Amino acid sequence: MINTNLRTNWIIAGFMLFFISLLSYIYYTYNSTRNDIMHSVDTRLLNAALSVKHMLGDEYHQKINAGQYISSTEYQQKSRQLSEFANALNIAYVYAMVLKDGNVHFSASSYTQNDQNTGKITQLLDLYPEATAANIGAFYSTEPVFEISKDQWGHFKTIFVPFVDANGVTYLTGADITIYDLNQRLAQSVSKAAGMAMFFFFIALLVAGIYVYLLKRAISTDTSSGFANHIALEYYIKNSPNHHLQLAVIWVNEVEDISSFYGTEVGDRVMKNLLQHFKKRRPAGSQMFRLTTNKIVLIAPFGKDNAGFLEVIQAYNCSTPLLTDPFIYITLCAGIASGNKSMLLENAHIAALQAKQGRRTVINYSSALHDVKNQYQYNVAMAKEVREAFENNRIVPYFQAIYDNETNAIIQYECLARMITCHGEVLKPESFLDVVNRSRMDGMLTRTMLTQCFARFRKTSTCWSINITAQDMLDPSLAEFLENEFKRYPLPSNITLELLETEAIANFSEVKAFITMVKNRGVRVIIDDFGTGYSNISNVLKLEVDGIKLDGSLIKQIINDKDIYLYIEHIASFAKQLNLQLIAEHVESKPIANALKKANVTLMQGYYFAEPVPHITANKNQPYPIS
């Protein structure tokens, strides 16, 4: 699968990386060992210096600093105790110092056998002419001072710990450890690390062949399913002796939603089971690959049996659960392309995308081209229709009631955009909203809807709500328009703005400022489509909104999915505690309404109660008509 040059390059790169890693390991070992040793040394020095204070006693330095007499016998006894203590701790020296007339003097010190042999034993108040700036500065410090120094006794790491006697005079206790011992331990550690590095280097030479084999397998296999991946597919197409191939891209529509809801492990199980399904049923001579997270590829030489892929894909039964724990159903869309292999994968992708957009199971690339052309023509015609609708006031609001299931009364209306064509056909937003967005007419649509709603409800006590996007809130002219309208509106508390949480969080600071502005005018704000994507209560609390509207995709599943029922029940409980208004939309049947009522959701909107209508009655508290 990997040619000779690529293999050689990988081996060289691998050994270079390995060699650099060995050097890094040695360097890391040196530094970590040095840090460990130094930390241990610092701890030993500090403990030794603190112990000197207790061994000498509190009155010892009080006498010395006060100029009182210390007998030779007492000094020698203290020196002997300090020497035995230093020897037991394997410390070079422990001692105490005082500062007199700007000069450092020893007030007590340990000694070694060599000091005895050479007659260098320190006596009481001997001058220490080698005192460094750090040594003298320690008398004025409030913290222990470390330094590395060299004097007539050797090369040391030293600690000075300041203390103050009962008369307020500072003295130091100190301890030294020889640097030679530290360097020797570091050298041993580095030698050991180098030896281990050489050992691993020779082991790497022995397993180089295995490494190349595993590398080939790893880069060409999908780890979660065990099937060949996109790299293997590219190699297969490139090196196939057949210049004319047939390829199918199978797109699983729900995998991303399944992974976000149940976790990636369940999503991978779905794809693995589907791969096993097609592996057993694929035409003879074909190969199969997992292209991406939610796509599978079937490929075979172009021959007489060109309908094989189409039959296999269409034979898949979407009504049978792919998993039973949990129960998971999926739907597929696929694109099939055949011909020269250079453009095969791209063409199959185009066909699959057309199948997904057109809600069809399979599309061949040849027919996809025709569909694309038709779609382009439709988009051009719809763009013209939308412009004319704006110019001729054919963008109008429809009103859908929101009911209180406890009082059996309408509490408010949501204003929904409708477009009336030149032929009198009423179009829902899904038919024209994409053209509006791509034509950058979002702000015009919002302003048109708001203007009509303000005029319709200004002289009534009807409560109403309308959707507003983050782009609308970020538009200074629209924000100014709204602020002026709210000032002139008699009962702004009857107005509710609905916004998508994902848009709000993406532009948090600006949206938060807008929400604060409208709430200061008395207008209410709620989160729409709550329960999709990354919705969570913490975002609601950050935005300080007045309520949330549950997404219709959740509501439709409440009677069939216990987990969703429990989730909605939890949200209802939380909303009640936080005094948030909670509305369920897309309530389309009595069982759904009953399940919502059982979950303590009382405000409902949907076709079970009322469809959107162009006109409403003046009495907003009318009972709803469906029992």
N, C-alpha and C positions, 0 to 999 in steps of 0.2 A: 504493500500500500504506500509505503514511503520510499522514494527512489534513493539511489546510493548517495548522491550529493546531500540530500536532505538528512539521511541517516547520519552521515559523517558530521554534518554541521550540528546536529542534535547532540552527538557524542562529545564533540569538542566543547560545545556550549555547556553541556552537563558537567564535564570535568573541570572546566573553568569555574563554573558556579560552585562545584564541590570544593575546589582548591581555595576559592575565596572564602567559602564557608568555614574551611579548616582554619584559615588565618584568623577569621572573625572569632572562631571558637577559642583559639589560643589567646587572642586579645581579650575576649570576654572573660576567660578563665583567669587571666592575669589580673584584670581590673576587679573582678568579683572577689578573688582571693585576697587581693591587696585591701579592698574595702572591708572584707570580713576581718582580716588580721588587724587593720588599723582600728576598726571598731572595738575588737577584743582588747587591743592594747590600750586604747583610750579608756575603756571601762576599768581595766586593771590599774592603770595609772591613777584614775580618779578615786577608786576604792582605797588604793594604797595611801594617797595623799590625805584623804579624809580620816583614815585610820591613824595617821601620825598625830593629828590633833587630839584624838582620844588617848593615845599612848602617852603623850606628854602631859596631858591634863590642862584644865582651864587656867590654873594659877601659875603655871610655868612661865608663859610669856608675859603674864601680868607683872611678874617679878622682874623679868629681864627688861621690859619696856619702862618699868618704873625705876630702873637702875639699882635694884636690890641684888644682894649677893646670892649666886648659885654656886654651891660647893663643887669641887672637882669630882668628888665621889658621886654626887647626884648626876652630874653631866655624863660621867663615864657609864653610869648605870643606864641612863637614857640612850646613849650611843650604842651600848651593847644590845639593848632591847630592839632598837631600830635596825641594827645589823642582822640580828636573828630573824626579824620580821621580813626584811628585804630578801634575805637568803631563802626563806620559806616560800615567798611569792615569786622567786626567780626575777626579782627587780634589781637593777644595777645599784641604785641609791634611793633612799628616802631621807628627807631632811626638813628643817624649818629655817626660815630666814626673817630677819628684821631689817628695817631701813633706818639708818642713823646718819644724819648730816648728808643726805643724798647718796650714801654708799650702802651697798648690800652686805650684810654680815650673816654668817651661819649662827643660828642659835641652837641647833642640834643637827646631827648628821649620822647616818650609818657609815660603815667602812667595810672594806673587803680585806681578804687575807693578803692580797697584793699591796694594799695600802699599809697594812701593818709591816710587811717586809721592807717596804721602801720608806717608811716613816712619813707617809702623807696623810696620816689621820687628822681629820679636821677638829680643831679645838673650838671652845666656846668663843663666839663673836669674832671668829676669823674673818678677815675681809675677803670678799669674793670679787676680785678685780675683773673677772671675765663676764660679769653681769651684763646681759643684753638689754636693749630698750624694752623688749617684751617682758623681761624679768622685772625691771623697775616699774613698767607700766602696770604690772599685775597688782602692785600695792594700791593702785588707784582704781582697780576694777571691782565690779560686783559679781563677776562670773569667773569660773576657772579659765585659765589661759594656757593654750598648748603652743609649743614651738619645737623646732628641730635645731639643735645647736651642737657646737664642737668646742671643747675646752681641753685643759691639760689631763682631764680624767678620761676623755674619749668622745665618741660621736653618739649623741643621744636624742631620743624624743622625750620631751619633758612636759610636765604639768605643774602649774602654780595655782594653788587654791587660796584666795584671800580670806582671812578671818579678822575679826575685831575683838580685842580683849575688853575686859570690864571697864577700862579707862578710856575706851574709844580709840586705841592705837592699833593700826593694822599690822599683821604679821602674815607670813606665807607658810604653807606646808607644800612640799613638792615631792615628786618622784621622777626617776629617770629610768629609761630602758634603752639598751644599746640598739642602734640602727643595724648593726652587722647581723644580728639574729633575724631581724625582719627581712633583710635582703636575702639571707640564706633561705628562709622559708619560701619567699617569693620565687627564687630561682628553682627550688625543688618543685613548686607547683607548676611553673612554666615547663619544666622538663617533663613532668608527668603528662601535662596537656599535649606537648609536642609528640610524646611517645604514643599517646592514644590517637592523635591525629594521623600519625603514620600508619598505625594499625588499621584505622578506618579507611585510609587511602588505598591500602592493599586489598582490603575487603571490597572496596568499590571497583577495583580492577577486575576482581573475580566475578562480580555480578553485572558487569557492563552489558553482557549479552542479554541477560534476563531483563535488565533495565530497558533496553531497546524494544524487546518484545512487549513488555508491559506498557511502554509508552505508546506503541502502535495501538494496542488494545484500548488504552485509556482515552486517547484523543478521538477515537472513532466509535466509541460506545456510550450510549446514554446511561449514566450510572443508576438512575432511579428505576429504569425498566429493563435494562440489559440488552436492548435492541440497538442496532446501528443508528448513528446520529447524522447530523447534517454534513459533518466532515466526510464521513464514509459515503454519503450520497454524492457529494461533489467529486470525490475520487472515482466513484463508480461511473458517473456521467462522463468525466474527462477521459477515462481509460477504456470505456466501452468500445468494442470494435464495430458496433452497430451505430451508424450515424443517424438513423431514424428510430426514435423511441416513442413509447406512449407513457405518460406520467399523470398520476392523479394526486392532487392535494386534498386531503380530507380534513376538514376544519371542525373541531368539536366546540360547539357554541358556548357551553356552560362551564368549561374547566376553570376559568379564572374566577368565576363567581363561587364555584365549589371550593376552590382553594382558599379564597378569602373568608368563606363561612365555616368550613370544616377543617381547614389547614392544608398545607401542601402535601402532606403524607397521603391524605384521602384523594387529592387531585391526581397524584402520581399513581395511586392504585386504579383509579378510573382509566387513565391512559394505558396502563399495563394490561388491564383486562381487555380493553378495546384492541390493543395491538395483538393480543393472543387470539381474539375473535377473527380478525382479518388474516392473521397468519394461517389459520386453519382453512380459510375459504378463498384465499387469493388464487388467481389463475396460475397454472403451472408455468414455471420459467420466470416468474416475476420476483422482484425483490421488494423488501419493505424497510422503511426507515422512520424514526421519530424525528421530524424536522425541527419542531420547536415545542414549547410547553403544551400547546393545544393543537398541533398539526401532525398528521401522518402522511407519508408519501408512499405510493405504490408505483413501481416502474418496471417496464418490461420492453423487450424488443417489439417494434411495430410489425404486426403480422396480420394474419387473417382474422384471428379472434380478437378483434378490437373492441367488442362489446363487453369483454370480461369484467373490466373495472366498473363499468356502469351497472352491471347486474349485481355485482358483489355489494356495491354501496347502496343501491336501492333496496336490496334484500334485508338490510339491517332494520330490525324492529325496534323503533324508538319507544314502544309501549312496554318493553321488557326492561326491568331494572338491571343496570350494569353492575351495581353493588346492592347487596341486601343489608349490609350493616355499616353505615346507614343505607336506607333505600335511596338510590340515586338513579335518575333517568337522565338521558342526554339526547340531544338532537344533533344532526350532522348537516353540513353543507359541503359540497365538494366541487372542484373544478378539474376537468380533464383536458389535457392538451396532447397532441401528437404531431410528429414531424421532426425537423432538424433539432438535434439535442442542444444546440447553443442557446436557444431561447425557450426551451421547453419548460423549465421551472417557473420562469417569469410569466409565461402565458397561462400556465395552470393556476398560478396565483391570481391573475386577473379574473379568470373564470370563477374561481372560488369566491373572490370578493363580490362578484356580481351575484352569485348564488346566495351569499349571505345577505346582501342588501335587498335582493328580491324575494327573500324568504323561500327559496327553492332548495331542493335537496342536491341536485347535480346540474351543472351547466358545462357543455363542451365549449372550448375556446372559440370555435367558429361562430356559434350562436351568441356567445358572450359579446363579441365585437358588435353584432347587430343590436344587442341590448344596450351596450354602452352608447352607441349612436342615438338610439331612441331616448335614453336617459338624458343625454346632452340636449337634445331637442326639447324634451319636456322641461328641463331646467330653464332654458332660454324663454320658452313660452310662459312658464310660471313666473319668472322674474318680471316679464312685461305685465302679466296679469296683476301681480302684487303692486307694481308702480301705479297702474291705473286704479286699483282699488283704493290706494291712499289718496290719489288725486280726486276721486269721485265719492269719497266718504263711504266706501263700502267695507271698511274695517269697523266692526261694531262689537259691543259687548253682549254676551249672553250671561245669564245669571243662574247659578245652581245653589239651591238652598242647603244650609247646614242646620241639622235638627238636633234638638236636645231630646234624647231618648227617655229621659226621666219626666220631663214636662210635656212631651209630645208637641213641641212648638218649634217654629223656625227661630233661630237666634240671629242669623246673618246670611248674606249671600256672597258667594265668590264670583267675581267678574272674570269671565273667560273670553278670550279673543276669538272672533269668527270672521272669516272673509267671505263676502258674497261676490260670486263671479258675475261676469257680464250676462251670463245666461240664467242668473238667479239661483245657482247652486250654492249651498252654505257649506264652506270648508272648515274643518277643524284645524287646530294649529299644526298637527303633524303633517298636514298637506302643504303648508306654506312657510312654516317657521324656519326651516333650513335655508330657504331662499332669502328670507328676511335677514337671517344672521350673516349669510355670505355676502349680502348686498349692503351690509352695515346700516340696516334700517331698524336696529333694535330700539334705539332711543326714540325714533319716530313712532314705533308701535306703542311703546310705553306712554309717551305723551298723548297720543291719540286716544288710548284707552282711558287714561286718567282724566282728560278733558271731558269726555262723555260721561264718565261716572260722577265727577264733581257736579256737572250740570244736572244729572238725573236725580241725585240724592240730596242736593244742597238744602232743599226745602222740606225734607222728610226726616224722620227719626230712624230710618233704616240703617242697620249696621251692615257694612260691606267690606270685602277684602279684595286685594289684587296682587298679582305676582310682580315682583320687581327684581331685576338682576343686579349683580355687583357692578357691571358696566354702567347701569343706570345711576347707581349711587356715586360712582366715580366721575360722572359727567357734571361739571360745575353748573352748566346752564339748566339742566334738569333739576338739580338740587335747589337752585334758586327759584325755579318755577314751582316746585313743591312747597317750599317754605312760604312763598307768597300765597299759594292756594290754601294752605293750612291756616294761615292768619285770617283769611276771609271766610273759612268754613265754620258754620255755626257750632257744630258738634264734632270736633276732630276726634273725640274718643270713640266715635262710631266707625272710624276708618282703621283697617288692619292691613299692614304691608306684609306679604309673604316672600321670604327669600331663601335661597338654597344655602345650606350650611357650608358645603365645600367651597362655594364661591366666596362666602363671607370670610372664612378662615384664611383663604389664600390672599385676601386683601384686608387683613384684620384691622389695622389701625385706622384706615380710611373708612371702612364699613362701620367700625365702632363709633367713630365721630358722627357719621350719618345717622346711626340709630339713636345716639344721644340727642341729636338735633330734632328728629321727628318725635321722639318721646317727650321732649320738653314742650312740644306743641300739643301733647295729649294723644298723639297717634300711637296705636299699638303695633308691635312687630312680633311675628312668629316665624319659626323655622319650618320650611316646607320639605316634603320628601324625607322626613327623618327616618332613620333605620337602614339607609343605603350607604354603601361605601364605608367611610370611617366615622359615621355619626356617633356622637357620644354626648352624654349629659354635661360633661365638663366644658365642652365648647359652648353649649347653650348658656351655661352659667357665666362664661367669660363674656359673651355677647350681651347678657342682661336683657334677653327677649322676654316676651309675655306668654309665649306658648309654643307648642310644637304640633305639626301635622304629620301623622304616621304615613309612610309611603304605601301606595296602593299594592305594590308587589308583596308586602308583608300581610296586608289585610286579606288578600285573596287566599293566602295559605293558612290562615288561622284555624280553620276547621279541620285541616288535614295534617298539620304539623304541630305536635305537642310542644316542641321546643320554641316555635314561634309564638304560640299562645302564651307560654310562660314568660317569654321576652316582653311581649306586649303588656302582660299583667304587671311585670316588674316596672316597666316604663310608666304605666298608669299610677302605680303606687308612688313612684318617685316624683312624678309630676304633681300629684296631690300634696305631697310633703313640701314641695317647692312653690306651691300655689301657681303652677303653670297650667294654662289652658291646653287641653289635649283633644285633638280632632283626628278622626279616622276617615280617610277618603276612600273612594272606590268600593263602597259598601253596596254590593249588587244582589244580595239575597238575604232572606230572613234568617237562615242558619248563621250567616256571617254576623248579622246584626245581633243575634242572641249571644253568640260567642263573645263579641266585643262587650256587650252589656255585662256578661258574666265576668269578664276581665276588668270591669270597672271603668270602661271607656263609654262615656255617655253622649259625647258630641260626634255626630256622624254625617257623612256626605256621600252621596252615590246614587246610582240609577234605581236602587231599591226604594229610595224615598222620592227622588225627583230628578228629571233630566234638566240640563241647562236650557233655559227659555229666554226669548228676546224681551219679554215683559214680565213684571212681577206685580202682585197686588200690593196695596198700600199697607195691609195689616201684616206685619212681620211675625206676629205671634199666632198665626193660623196653625191649626193642627195638621200634621202631615196626613196624606190621604191613604197610605198603605198600612193596613193593620197587621 
